[in-house]
Amino acid sequence: MTSLFYFVPAASVVALFFAWWFFHRMMKESEGTPTMKEIAQYVREGAMAYLKQQYKVVVIVFAVLAVLFAVLAYGFGVQNPWVPFAFLTGGFFSGLAGFVGMKTATYASARTAHATSRSLNAGLKVAFRSGAVMGLTVVGLGLLDISIWWLILRAFVHEASDAQTLVVITTTMLTFGMGASTQALFARVGGGIYTKAADVGADIVGKVEQDIPEDDPRNPATIADNVGDNVGDVAGMGADLYESYCGSILATMALGASAFFADGTAVQLRAILAPMLIAALGVVLSILGIYAVRTREGASLDDLLKSLSVGTNLSAVLIAVLSFGVFWLLGFPNWWKLALSVLSGLGAGVIIGKATEYYTSHSYRPTRKLAESAQTGSATVIIHGVGLGMVSTAIPVVTIAAAILLSYGFATDFVFGSATLSQGLYGISIAAVGMLSTLGITLATDAYGPIADNAGGNAQMSELDPAVREKTDVLDALGNTTAATGKGFAIGSAALTALALLASYIEEIKIGLGHVGKTVLQVGDRSVETVRATITDIVNYYDISLMNPKVLVGVFIGSMMAFLFCGLTMNAVGRAAEKMVVEVRRQFREMAGILEGKQRPDYTSCVRISTKAAQQEMVFPSLLAIIVPMLVGILLGPAGVIGLLAGGLGAGFVLAIFLANSGGAWDNAKKYVEEGHHGGKNSPAHKATIVGDTVGDPFKDTSGPSLNILIKLMSMVSIVMAGLTVMLH
C-alpha cells in the first residue's frame, strides 16, 4: 500500500507537465495583428498590476494569522506545531494556481481570436487547451502539496500509537486547507468586485446610454472589463477550485483515519490512500478527455456543448469504472460498496451540471422564456430571472440530498451489512472526491469561458471581420453555460465536503481535549477514554442537539452569514460600479473625440478605479468569514460552532445555486436577443436584457461563487481553532 502512494506525486508531475505543454503550444500560436497584440498587452499589464496589489494585502493577513496560530501552538499548546507552516503553504499554492491560470488566459485571448478567424475548431482548441492549463495546474499543485505534507508529517509526527499518529497527521493536513480557502476567498471576492465594477460601468454607459457595441474600443471601461475577466473569473476561480479540490481530499483522508481508528493502521492507510489515488487517476483521465474535445466549422451552440460533453463524459465514465479497481486493489473487504459511493458523487455532479445547463443555456426553454419576457421591459426580465433562479435550486438540492443518502447508505447498513456512523460519513466524503476527481477537465471547460469572452473583446476592439466576432460570441455563450456548470460543481462538492468537515471538526475537538489533559470523558453514565471516543460520544458530551439553544443560535448565525456576506459583496460591487459609471460618463462628456473615433479613451484611469475599489472592498467580508467562527467558538463552544456550520451550509448552498443560475440565465438571455431574436441588438428588448445581465453580474461572478468558499472557510477556521474552543469550554 505504501508503494501505491507514489502514484499520487507521479500523477501531479504528469498534470504539471501537460499544463506546461499546453501553455507552450498556445504560445506558439500567432497573436494576430499589431492592434490585437497591443490590446492584449494592455489587459496583461492591468491584470498583473491588480494581482500584485491583491497579494500585498493577502500577505499581511496571512502573516497575522500565522503569528496567531504560532502563539496557539507554541504559547498555549492547544494546536499542532506544524499548523502555521501548513497554513502558509496552502495559501501559497492556492495563489500560485490562480496566478498561472490568469497569466495563461491573458496570453491566450488574442491567440484564440486569431485562431477563430481561421476556423471555429481552431479557436475552440486554443481556448479550451489554454483553460486546461489552469485545470491541470490546480490538480497538479493540489496533489503535489498533499504528497509533500504527507511525506513530511509521516517522517516527523509520532504519537502514542500508530493509529493516533495517522489521525493527527491527517487533521494537521486539513489546516493547509484553511490557507487555501483564505487565499481563495480574497481572490474570489476581490476579483469579483473588480470585474463586475468594470462590467457594470461599461454596460450601463456604453451599451445602454450611448448605444455602442459591447467591447467597443471607444468605451473607456472596456480594458478594465477584460482585465476583470482574468482576475475574477480565472485567477479567482483557480484559487477557489484549488481549495475545493484539496478540501474534499483532505477531509476524506482525515475522516478515513478516524472512522477506521479501531480497525488498525492497515485499514486506516487504505482509507487515507483511497481519495488520493482516485484523484490521481482523475488527473490522467482528464488529460484523455481534454484531447477528445473538438468540433466542426459552423457548429451551433448545441454542437459545441456536445463537443465539451464528449471530453467530460469520457473522463467521468472511466473514473467511475476504475474507482472499483482502486478499492479492490487497496484490499477493502467492501470495496464495491465504497465504489458505489464514488458513483453517487459522480452522478450528482453530472445531474447538477445538466440541470445548470438546462436553466442557463439559451438552447433551452427557461432562458428563451426569460429573453421573451424582455419584450415587456426590464422589470419583467428581473422578475422572471429571480424566479428562474429560485426554481432552479430544486434539482441540485434534491440531487445532493439523494447523493448524501446513497453514499452514506452504500457505506453502512442502510443498504448493506453494518458499519459505524463515521464510516457512513466516510462514504459521503468519498462521494465529494468522486465529484471533483475529473476537475482537470471540468475546470478547463470553466476557465475556457473567460478566454473566449476576452477573445471576442479583442476581435471587437481590433476591428476584425464581423464574422470573427460572431464565432467568438458562440464560444462565449458556451463559456457562460460552462462557467455556470463549473460553479454548480463547486457548490455541490462544497455541500458534500462540508459534511465531512463537520465530522473532522468533531475529531479535532477530540484531539483538543487531549491537549488540555482531558483523557477520560463522562458520557451519560459511561466513562469513555477520550482517544477512543466516537463522534456520537463527543456529540453527547457537548449536548449537540436541536434542543440545545446554543446549537439553534449557531444555526441562525450561520444562515445569516450567507446573506450578510452576499449583501456586503453586492453592495461593494454597487459602490465600485458607481465610481466607474461616473468616470466613463466624464470621459464621454469631456473628451468629445472618443465617440467619433478620433481620440483614444483613458483606459488606465478605469483600471485604477477597479483596482482600488477591489482592494478596499474585499477586506471586510473576507475577514468576517474568519472572525465569526472564532467568536462563535469562544462564546458558544462546540455546540454553537456545529450550529453555525450547519446553518451556513444549508442557507449558503441554496443561495449560491440561485445566484449563479439567475446570473447565467440573464447573461445568455441577452446573448439570445443579440443573435437576432425579439428585435435583436439595440431593440427595446435588448436594452431590457442588458439591465438583467447587469443585475446578474454580481450574482454569478461575485457573491454566488464566493459562497462555497465561505461555507468551507468557516469549517476550516473552526477546525483550526478547535483547540482554543476546547480550552475555553
VOMI-343785 format. One record per residue (C-alpha): x, y, z. Coordinates in steps of 0.001 Angstrom, whole numbers, always signed. Example, Ala and Ser with C-alpha at 12.3 -4.5 7.8 and 13.67 -1.06 7.14 Angstrom:
2
PT       px       py       pz
PT   +12300    -4500    +7800
PT   +13670    -1060    +7140
END
This chain:
729
PT       px       py       pz
PT       +0       +0       +0
PT    +2839    +2400     +784
PT    +4278    +1989    -2710
PT     +873    +2825    -4239
PT    +1140    +6290    -2676
PT    +3914    +7250    -5125
PT    +1381    +7140    -7957
PT      -49   +10363    -6437
PT    +3051   +12615    -6754
PT    +3736   +10980   -10136
PT     +254   +11996   -11320
PT     +857   +15545   -10059
PT    +4058   +15743   -12119
PT    +2205   +14446   -15206
PT     -504   +17078   -14715
PT    +2047   +19885   -14385
PT    +3957   +18614   -17436
PT     +831   +18681   -19628
PT      -90   +22119   -18234
PT    +3343   +23337   -19370
PT    +2935   +21560   -22732
PT     -454   +23150   -23457
PT     +933   +26559   -22437
PT    +3962   +26043   -24690
PT    +1742   +25061   -27659
PT     -568   +28025   -27072
PT    +2358   +30465   -27024
PT    +3432   +29189   -30464
PT     +107   +30393   -31928
PT      +88   +33819   -33595
PT    -1288   +36713   -31538
PT    -2558   +38387   -34703
PT    -2270   +41974   -35881
PT     -254   +44699   -34092
PT    -3529   +46132   -32744
PT    -4514   +42753   -31303
PT    -1120   +42458   -29616
PT    -1383   +45985   -28203
PT    -4816   +45344   -26682
PT    -3690   +42016   -25225
PT     -691   +43778   -23662
PT    -2968   +46371   -22022
PT    -5007   +43552   -20465
PT    -1899   +41649   -19309
PT     -403   +44695   -17633
PT    -3674   +45571   -15897
PT    -4182   +42023   -14626
PT     -636   +41737   -13287
PT     -838   +45141   -11606
PT    -4044   +44105    -9844
PT    -2669   +40761    -8652
PT     +438   +42428    -7207
PT    -1754   +44782    -5180
PT    -4019   +41947    -4040
PT    -1132   +39765    -2935
PT     +290   +42628     -825
PT    -2951   +42711    +1196
PT    -3165   +38914    +1402
PT     +453   +38608    +2632
PT     -331   +40917    +5563
PT    -3442   +38905    +6514
PT    -1541   +35607    +6254
PT    +1330   +36922    +8359
PT    -1064   +37986   +11147
PT    -2925   +34657   +11099
PT     +315   +32627   +11021
PT    +1541   +34505   +14119
PT    -1797   +33808   +15853
PT    -1535   +30079   +15067
PT    +2087   +30050   +16245
PT    +1035   +31587   +19579
PT    -1725   +28976   +19990
PT     +692   +26164   +19089
PT    +3881   +27209   +20863
PT    +2477   +29511   +23560
PT     -673   +27749   +24757
PT      -17   +24236   +23405
PT    -3586   +23874   +22095
PT    -2565   +23328   +18488
PT     -230   +21157   +16464
PT    +3128   +22950   +15933
PT    +3017   +22206   +12176
PT     -196   +24216   +11693
PT    +1324   +27680   +10922
PT    +3545   +26203    +8199
PT     +817   +24057    +6618
PT    -1486   +27113    +6589
PT    +1093   +29214    +4718
PT    +1821   +26570    +2061
PT    -1904   +26118    +1376
PT    -2280   +29828     +717
PT     +855   +29926    -1436
PT     -187   +27053    -3718
PT    -3753   +28392    -4000
PT    -2440   +31789    -5084
PT      +56   +30155    -7456
PT    -2707   +28142    -9163
PT    -4715   +31309    -9790
PT    -1650   +33214   -10992
PT     -676   +30550   -13550
PT    -4243   +30342   -14863
PT    -4541   +34105   -15194
PT    -1182   +34508   -16911
PT    -2167   +31816   -19417
PT    -5547   +33434   -20076
PT    -4050   +36858   -20773
PT    -1767   +35327   -23396
PT    -4489   +33097   -24868
PT    -7292   +35576   -25647
PT    -5742   +37295   -28691
PT    -4447   +33945   -29941
PT    -7967   +32498   -29645
PT    -9402   +35404   -31639
PT    -6758   +34966   -34347
PT    -7289   +31184   -34462
PT   -11067   +31686   -34713
PT   -10506   +33781   -37845
PT    -9164   +30547   -39393
PT   -11868   +28205   -38092
PT   -14222   +27678   -35169
PT   -12480   +24406   -34286
PT    -9079   +26143   -34144
PT   -10469   +28814   -31820
PT   -12140   +26229   -29584
PT    -8939   +24191   -29370
PT    -6759   +27177   -28372
PT    -9267   +28464   -25801
PT   -10072   +25068   -24323
PT    -6498   +23838   -24036
PT    -5479   +27180   -22539
PT    -8237   +26639   -19972
PT    -6800   +23164   -19438
PT    -3527   +24792   -18310
PT    -5337   +26073   -15236
PT    -7321   +22869   -14741
PT    -4187   +20724   -14759
PT    -2191   +23260   -12725
PT    -4838   +23207    -9985
PT    -4943   +19410    -9701
PT    -1177   +19086   -10161
PT     -296   +21602    -7447
PT    -3029   +20230    -5187
PT    -1743   +16662    -5315
PT    +1855   +17860    -5055
PT    +1128   +19849    -1886
PT     -781   +16935     -348
PT    +2026   +14492    -1238
PT    +4768   +16698     +223
PT    +2952   +17215    +3518
PT    +2097   +13531    +3794
PT    +5788   +12614    +3472
PT    +6958   +15334    +5883
PT    +4440   +14517    +8607
PT    +4930   +10745    +8260
PT    +8628   +11323    +8927
PT    +8318   +13701   +11892
PT    +4995   +13076   +13701
PT    +4935   +10232   +16231
PT    +2086    +9846   +18726
PT    +1400    +7236   +21419
PT     +163    +4732   +18822
PT     +413    +4361   +15040
PT    -3359    +4734   +14722
PT    -3320    +8008   +16673
PT     -348    +9212   +14589
PT    -2376    +8849   +11378
PT    -5286   +10765   +12908
PT    -3007   +13646   +13957
PT    -1239   +13727   +10555
PT    -4477   +13923    +8540
PT    -6135   +16511   +10789
PT    -2962   +18634   +10663
PT    -3034   +18474    +6859
PT    -6557   +19905    +6946
PT    -5085   +23187    +8157
PT    -3377   +23833    +4846
PT    -6930   +23679    +3509
PT    -7642   +26772    +5606
PT    -4730   +28564    +3946
PT    -6107   +27638     +523
PT    -9635   +28730    +1496
PT    -8453   +32074    +2896
PT    -6485   +32914     -249
PT    -9390   +31704    -2425
PT   -11893   +33944     -662
PT    -9724   +37040    -1110
PT    -9163   +36117    -4767
PT   -12851   +35465    -5469
PT   -14200   +38486    -3605
PT   -11532   +40929    -4789
PT   -11538   +39633    -8354
PT   -15331   +39534    -8432
PT   -15632   +43149    -7272
PT   -13017   +44235    -9819
PT   -14563   +42524   -12820
PT   -18166   +43410   -12098
PT   -17467   +47067   -11306
PT   -15875   +47375   -14745
PT   -18534   +45260   -16477
PT   -21482   +47135   -14980
PT   -19910   +50522   -15725
PT   -19139   +49534   -19312
PT   -22650   +48185   -19941
PT   -24676   +50972   -18328
PT   -22902   +53875   -20016
PT   -21642   +52236   -23197
PT   -24402   +49873   -24283
PT   -27498   +51416   -22671
PT   -26773   +55162   -22713
PT   -24527   +55508   -25781
PT   -25776   +52606   -27940
PT   -22257   +51420   -28740
PT   -21470   +47681   -29024
PT   -20029   +45551   -26252
PT   -16213   +45731   -26121
PT   -16197   +48785   -28399
PT   -12703   +50388   -28199
PT   -14407   +53776   -27651
PT   -15659   +52600   -24249
PT   -13117   +53667   -21550
PT   -14113   +50747   -19258
PT   -13522   +48062   -21898
PT    -9924   +47244   -20964
PT   -10827   +47158   -17253
PT   -13716   +44811   -18115
PT   -11376   +42455   -19963
PT    -8810   +42628   -17163
PT   -11603   +41774   -14740
PT   -12497   +38610   -16627
PT    -8976   +37391   -15933
PT    -8536   +38427   -12300
PT   -12048   +37389   -11248
PT   -13154   +34531   -13463
PT    -9711   +32960   -13942
PT    -7373   +33812   -11041
PT   -10239   +33825    -8539
PT   -11777   +30669    -9919
PT    -8428   +28844    -9940
PT    -7815   +29617    -6270
PT   -11459   +28736    -5499
PT   -11428   +25289    -7091
PT    -7930   +24540    -5786
PT    -9310   +24772    -2251
PT   -12446   +22791    -3216
PT   -10310   +20016    -4690
PT    -7825   +19855    -1812
PT   -10561   +20281     +793
PT   -12502   +17242     -436
PT    -9390   +15024     -471
PT    -8072   +16231    +2902
PT   -11447   +15925    +4642
PT   -11813   +12359    +3362
PT    -8300   +11447    +4496
PT    -8957   +12854    +7987
PT   -12317   +11124    +8227
PT   -10815    +7845    +6988
PT    -8155    +7926    +9712
PT   -10757    +8488   +12446
PT   -13540    +6280   +11041
PT   -11304    +3203   +10905
PT    -9326    +4033   +14069
PT   -10390     +841   +15828
PT    -9607    -1382   +12819
PT    -5829     -942   +12836
PT    -3345    +1105   +10838
PT    -3536    -1090    +7726
PT    -7240     -309    +7302
PT    -6640    +3360    +8169
PT    -3984    +3591    +5455
PT    -6397    +2125    +2898
PT    -8988    +4760    +3778
PT    -6391    +7551    +3629
PT    -4866    +6462     +315
PT    -8199    +5889    -1475
PT    -9123    +9567    -2075
PT    -5561   +10397    -3146
PT    -5477    +7523    -5660
PT    -8924    +8349    -7085
PT    -7830   +11972    -7545
PT    -4560   +10839    -9173
PT    -6440    +8591   -11614
PT    -8752   +11514   -12368
PT    -5740   +13555   -13479
PT    -4749   +11012   -16115
PT    -8323   +10584   -17329
PT    -8844   +14361   -17505
PT    -5902   +14599   -19917
PT    -7513   +11924   -22107
PT   -10784   +13856   -22039
PT    -9073   +17124   -22990
PT    -7664   +15526   -26141
PT   -11145   +14248   -27057
PT   -12652   +17770   -27379
PT   -13005   +19053   -30953
PT   -15752   +20446   -33190
PT   -16546   +21269   -36827
PT   -16765   +24570   -38681
PT   -20193   +26214   -38455
PT   -21059   +24341   -35264
PT   -24057   +25602   -33287
PT   -24147   +26153   -29533
PT   -25721   +22696   -29158
PT   -22869   +21170   -31165
PT   -20263   +22903   -29010
PT   -21964   +21710   -25829
PT   -21848   +18170   -27181
PT   -18163   +18568   -28066
PT   -17288   +19509   -24497
PT   -19598   +16810   -23150
PT   -17631   +14154   -25055
PT   -14489   +15010   -23100
PT   -16098   +15435   -19668
PT   -18326   +12358   -20026
PT   -15440   +10176   -21210
PT   -13392   +11134   -18136
PT   -16367   +10623   -15797
PT   -17246    +7176   -17168
PT   -13651    +5962   -16966
PT   -13147    +7172   -13380
PT   -16450    +5506   -12428
PT   -15167    +2173   -13730
PT   -11627    +2486   -12373
PT   -12744    +3517    -8868
PT   -13903      -89    -8377
PT   -10341    -1150    -9170
PT    -8866    +1332    -6654
PT   -10885      -33    -3725
PT   -10248    -3624    -4817
PT    -6507    -3005    -5161
PT    -6372    -1456    -1688
PT    -7948    -4598     -279
PT   -11179    -3158    +1156
PT   -13500    -6016    +2149
PT   -16448    -3896     +997
PT   -14604    -2430    -1999
PT   -17519    -2430    -4435
PT   -19827     -717    -1932
PT   -17447    +2227    -1451
PT   -17033    +2462    -5220
PT   -20808    +2922    -5432
PT   -20428    +5874    -3045
PT   -17956    +7408    -5534
PT   -20501    +6834    -8297
PT   -23105    +8664    -6205
PT   -20879   +11746    -6170
PT   -20045   +11482    -9867
PT   -23696   +11029   -10762
PT   -24684   +14007    -8616
PT   -22070   +16142   -10360
PT   -23369   +15161   -13809
PT   -27001   +15840   -12836
PT   -26163   +19226   -11287
PT   -24170   +20112   -14418
PT   -27036   +19158   -16729
PT   -29590   +20999   -14580
PT   -27409   +24111   -14625
PT   -27008   +23818   -18382
PT   -30795   +23499   -18789
PT   -31559   +26605   -16720
PT   -28775   +28853   -18061
PT   -28210   +27900   -21732
PT   -30307   +29684   -24344
PT   -30596   +26375   -26148
PT   -33355   +25502   -23661
PT   -36782   +26862   -22775
PT   -36156   +28651   -19412
PT   -33615   +31144   -20789
PT   -35564   +31593   -24019
PT   -38692   +32407   -21995
PT   -36598   +34853   -19983
PT   -35493   +36539   -23229
PT   -39117   +36646   -24377
PT   -40104   +38488   -21191
PT   -37749   +41299   -22230
PT   -40362   +42461   -24747
PT   -42346   +43945   -21859
PT   -39419   +45713   -20204
PT   -36631   +45478   -17668
PT   -38894   +44815   -14669
PT   -40290   +41592   -16129
PT   -36785   +40435   -17034
PT   -35709   +40897   -13397
PT   -38835   +39186   -12038
PT   -38541   +36192   -14383
PT   -34790   +35895   -13758
PT   -35200   +35855    -9988
PT   -37993   +33298   -10281
PT   -35930   +31134   -12640
PT   -33019   +31125   -10193
PT   -35255   +30154    -7285
PT   -36912   +27305    -9198
PT   -33510   +26095   -10432
PT   -32435   +25246    -6860
PT   -34825   +22282    -6642
PT   -32950   +19752    -8797
PT   -29458   +20381    -7297
PT   -30787   +20261    -3720
PT   -32731   +17034    -4293
PT   -29715   +15591    -6136
PT   -27308   +16381    -3307
PT   -29797   +15012     -773
PT   -30035   +11766    -2749
PT   -26233   +11591    -3111
PT   -25823   +12023     +660
PT   -28321    +9265    +1452
PT   -26958    +6887    -1190
PT   -23265    +7396     -444
PT   -23936    +7067    +3291
PT   -26125    +4032    +2683
PT   -23605    +2235     +476
PT   -21049    +2533    +3290
PT   -23386    +1473    +6138
PT   -26266     -856    +6920
PT   -28727    +1393    +5051
PT   -28241     -973    +2121
PT   -25532    -3470    +3058
PT   -24098    -5028    +6211
PT   -23337    -2956    +9289
PT   -20917      -82    +9834
PT   -20347    +2871   +12135
PT   -21602    +6445   +11721
PT   -18034    +7561   +10926
PT   -17735    +5017    +8126
PT   -21035    +6213    +6671
PT   -19740    +9784    +6716
PT   -16585    +8499    +5012
PT   -18853    +7266    +2219
PT   -20276   +10803    +1846
PT   -16840   +12402    +1759
PT   -15530    +9919     -822
PT   -18541   +10909    -2956
PT   -17244   +14511    -2870
PT   -13859   +13264    -4099
PT   -15657   +11423    -6892
PT   -17492   +14573    -7923
PT   -14221   +16525    -8201
PT   -12000   +13677    -9420
PT   -12085   +14899   -13033
PT   -11583   +18558   -12073
PT    -8705   +18777   -14546
PT   -11189   +18795   -17445
PT   -14251   +20294   -15743
PT   -12153   +23303   -14704
PT   -10790   +23516   -18252
PT   -14373   +23948   -19518
PT   -14869   +26659   -16895
PT   -11627   +28608   -17492
PT   -12261   +28401   -21230
PT   -15213   +30823   -20826
PT   -13305   +33994   -19812
PT   -10702   +33283   -22509
PT   -13426   +33127   -25175
PT   -15032   +36285   -23740
PT   -11713   +38164   -23922
PT   -11149   +36830   -27433
PT   -14441   +38423   -28506
PT   -13415   +41690   -26881
PT   -10077   +41631   -28680
PT   -11764   +40920   -32022
PT   -14189   +43828   -31497
PT   -11553   +46332   -30379
PT    -9189   +45274   -33174
PT   -11995   +45749   -35704
PT   -11636   +42282   -37203
PT   -14145   +40909   -39688
PT   -17630   +40781   -38034
PT   -17731   +37044   -38825
PT   -14888   +36518   -36332
PT   -16873   +38271   -33603
PT   -19901   +36119   -34426
PT   -17803   +32964   -33921
PT   -16289   +34215   -30663
PT   -19820   +35098   -29469
PT   -20831   +31457   -29984
PT   -17769   +30364   -27999
PT   -18578   +32982   -25342
PT   -22218   +31876   -24984
PT   -20949   +28345   -24468
PT   -18497   +29742   -21902
PT   -21344   +31297   -19899
PT   -23011   +27899   -19660
PT   -19817   +26008   -18811
PT   -18935   +28636   -16190
PT   -22344   +28203   -14562
PT   -21859   +24418   -14687
PT   -18438   +24781   -13058
PT   -19968   +26866   -10279
PT   -22625   +24150    -9822
PT   -19890   +21529    -9425
PT   -18043   +23724    -6923
PT   -21067   +24360    -4720
PT   -22235   +20729    -4976
PT   -18842   +19476    -3829
PT   -18854   +22111    -1080
PT   -22069   +20644     +318
PT   -20669   +17105     +425
PT   -17249   +18219    +1689
PT   -18805   +20391    +4414
PT   -20445   +17311    +5930
PT   -17062   +15583    +6058
PT   -15558   +18726    +7607
PT   -18235   +18649   +10321
PT   -17042   +15173   +11243
PT   -13417   +16332   +11046
PT   -14286   +19181   +13429
PT   -15538   +16646   +15974
PT   -12262   +14731   +15564
PT   -10266   +17916   +16112
PT   -12321   +18631   +19238
PT   -11315   +15170   +20472
PT    -7625   +15938   +19855
PT    -8092   +19287   +21595
PT    -9459   +17525   +24668
PT    -6248   +15507   +24753
PT    -4155   +18697   +24530
PT    -5857   +20119   +27659
PT    -5368   +16882   +29592
PT    -8933   +15537   +29369
PT    -8110   +11832   +28954
PT   -11495   +10442   +30101
PT   -14977   +11745   +29220
PT   -18141   +11203   +31231
PT   -20820   +10477   +28612
PT   -24100    +9834   +30421
PT   -23432    +7015   +32862
PT   -20354    +5798   +30933
PT   -16697    +6738   +31233
PT   -15042    +6814   +27803
PT   -11341    +7107   +27049
PT   -11011   +10318   +25019
PT    -8752    +8830   +22363
PT   -11362    +6096   +21689
PT   -14452    +8311   +21848
PT   -16719    +8108   +18800
PT   -18443   +11014   +17041
PT   -21630   +10092   +18919
PT   -19763   +10215   +22249
PT   -18445   +13734   +21572
PT   -21873   +14884   +20361
PT   -23479   +13600   +23558
PT   -20691   +15009   +25754
PT   -21294   +18554   +24420
PT   -25088   +18087   +24048
PT   -25063   +18905   +20335
PT   -28786   +18625   +19572
PT   -31577   +20876   +18342
PT   -32852   +21128   +21915
PT   -29657   +22927   +22898
PT   -30216   +26705   +22432
PT   -26514   +27169   +21612
PT   -26963   +24970   +18534
PT   -30063   +26891   +17433
PT   -28331   +30240   +17904
PT   -25441   +28916   +15819
PT   -27840   +27820   +13045
PT   -29354   +31302   +12876
PT   -25946   +33000   +12811
PT   -24716   +30609   +10097
PT   -27788   +31253    +7931
PT   -27396   +34993    +8460
PT   -23735   +34810    +7433
PT   -24672   +33603    +3940
PT   -26987   +36574    +3385
PT   -24795   +39117    +5173
PT   -21775   +38067    +3132
PT   -23734   +38313     -139
PT   -25165   +41678     +856
PT   -21726   +43077    +1639
PT   -20207   +41851    -1631
PT   -23205   +43005    -3724
PT   -23051   +46480    -2157
PT   -19293   +46536    -2742
PT   -19852   +45916    -6458
PT   -22539   +48613    -6489
PT   -20256   +51233    -4923
PT   -17354   +50362    -7222
PT   -19651   +50382   -10281
PT   -20950   +53850    -9357
PT   -17401   +55208    -9478
PT   -16850   +53515   -12839
PT   -20080   +54935   -14308
PT   -19130   +58454   -13186
PT   -15671   +58123   -14776
PT   -16938   +56735   -18103
PT   -19592   +59470   -18343
PT   -16933   +62087   -17573
PT   -14709   +60873   -20384
PT   -17553   +60831   -22913
PT   -18545   +64340   -21798
PT   -15105   +65957   -21638
PT   -13347   +64061   -24444
PT   -15673   +64595   -27386
PT   -13367   +62870   -29855
PT   -13841   +59453   -28202
PT   -17240   +58678   -29706
PT   -16081   +59921   -33116
PT   -13119   +57537   -33003
PT   -10635   +60435   -33157
PT    -9363   +60190   -29581
PT    -8245   +57182   -27520
PT   -10066   +56855   -24170
PT    -8138   +56915   -20897
PT    -8266   +53181   -20179
PT    -5749   +53444   -17323
PT    -7998   +55537   -15072
PT   -10770   +52899   -15265
PT    -8302   +50101   -14475
PT    -7104   +52158   -11496
PT   -10671   +52669   -10209
PT   -11456   +48944   -10332
PT    -8147   +48015    -8704
PT    -8510   +50490    -5840
PT   -12173   +49634    -5209
PT   -11498   +45892    -5145
PT    -8618   +46302    -2678
PT   -10702   +48439     -336
PT   -13909   +46414     -515
PT   -12611   +42843     -316
PT   -11064   +43002    +3147
PT   -14072   +43321    +5465
PT   -16265   +40499    +4014
PT   -13262   +38172    +3855
PT   -12150   +38863    +7433
PT   -15744   +38439    +8633
PT   -15684   +34840    +7379
PT   -12617   +34224    +9580
PT   -13625   +36196   +12673
PT   -17228   +34967   +13120
PT   -16365   +31239   +13540
PT   -13656   +32225   +16032
PT   -16105   +34315   +18088
PT   -18833   +31660   +17976
PT   -16341   +29071   +19212
PT   -15178   +31347   +22028
PT   -18700   +32360   +23124
PT   -20860   +29304   +22392
PT   -18410   +26412   +22328
PT   -18510   +23333   +20075
PT   -22331   +23140   +20115
PT   -22620   +26690   +18761
PT   -19962   +26044   +16118
PT   -21760   +22947   +14816
PT   -24947   +25021   +14543
PT   -23053   +27790   +12738
PT   -21611   +25379   +10183
PT   -24950   +23625    +9616
PT   -26811   +26932    +9147
PT   -24143   +28312    +6821
PT   -24188   +25128    +4742
PT   -27972   +24967    +4372
PT   -28546   +28620    +3513
PT   -25297   +29114    +1578
PT   -25761   +26076     -663
PT   -29241   +27048    -1861
PT   -28434   +30755    -2130
PT   -25297   +30073    -4202
PT   -27228   +27993    -6748
PT   -29936   +30650    -7014
PT   -27418   +33453    -7614
PT   -25288   +31516   -10120
PT   -28224   +30319   -12225
PT   -30106   +33636   -12259
PT   -26955   +35452   -13329
PT   -26087   +32890   -16002
PT   -29621   +32927   -17430
PT   -29727   +36747   -17610
PT   -26385   +36792   -19446
PT   -27427   +34197   -22014
PT   -30896   +35754   -22466
PT   -29068   +38906   -23574
PT   -26934   +36897   -25997
PT   -30057   +35158   -27362
PT   -31590   +38551   -28184
PT   -28289   +39710   -29714
PT   -28455   +36764   -32111
PT   -31478   +38459   -33714
PT   -34427   +37283   -31633
PT   -37137   +39638   -30285
PT   -35774   +42602   -32223
PT   -32044   +41891   -31962
PT   -29336   +44355   -30954
PT   -30311   +47901   -29919
PT   -34002   +46955   -29670
PT   -36044   +47726   -26501
PT   -35876   +44012   -25623
PT   -32086   +44118   -25947
PT   -31839   +47081   -23564
PT   -34059   +45226   -21066
PT   -31828   +42138   -21164
PT   -28748   +44338   -20690
PT   -30298   +45573   -17439
PT   -30951   +41964   -16406
PT   -27398   +40980   -17289
PT   -26049   +43943   -15307
PT   -28035   +42913   -12218
PT   -26886   +39318   -12702
PT   -23196   +40180   -12959
PT   -22501   +40333    -9190
PT   -24954   +37451    -8688
PT   -22969   +34968   -10756
PT   -19432   +36326   -10596
PT   -19027   +37836    -7126
PT   -21490   +36839    -4403
PT   -22624   +33434    -5707
PT   -19253   +31760    -6330
PT   -17814   +33212    -3112
PT   -20412   +31390    -1019
PT   -18981   +27898    -1472
PT   -15629   +29205     -201
PT   -17400   +30870    +2727
PT   -19025   +27559    +3700
PT   -15731   +25682    +3726
PT   -13617   +28500    +5151
PT   -15891   +28740    +8199
PT   -15467   +24975    +8620
PT   -11681   +25173    +8220
PT   -11370   +28088   +10676
PT   -13459   +26152   +13198
PT   -11202   +23103   +12814
PT    -8017   +25132   +13225
PT    -9420   +26952   +16279
PT   -10880   +23794   +17865
PT    -8051   +23590   +20417
PT    -8802   +27096   +21735
PT   -12552   +26352   +21778
PT   -11975   +23253   +23898
PT    -9650   +25123   +26266
PT   -12368   +27738   +26915
PT   -15232   +25220   +27200
END
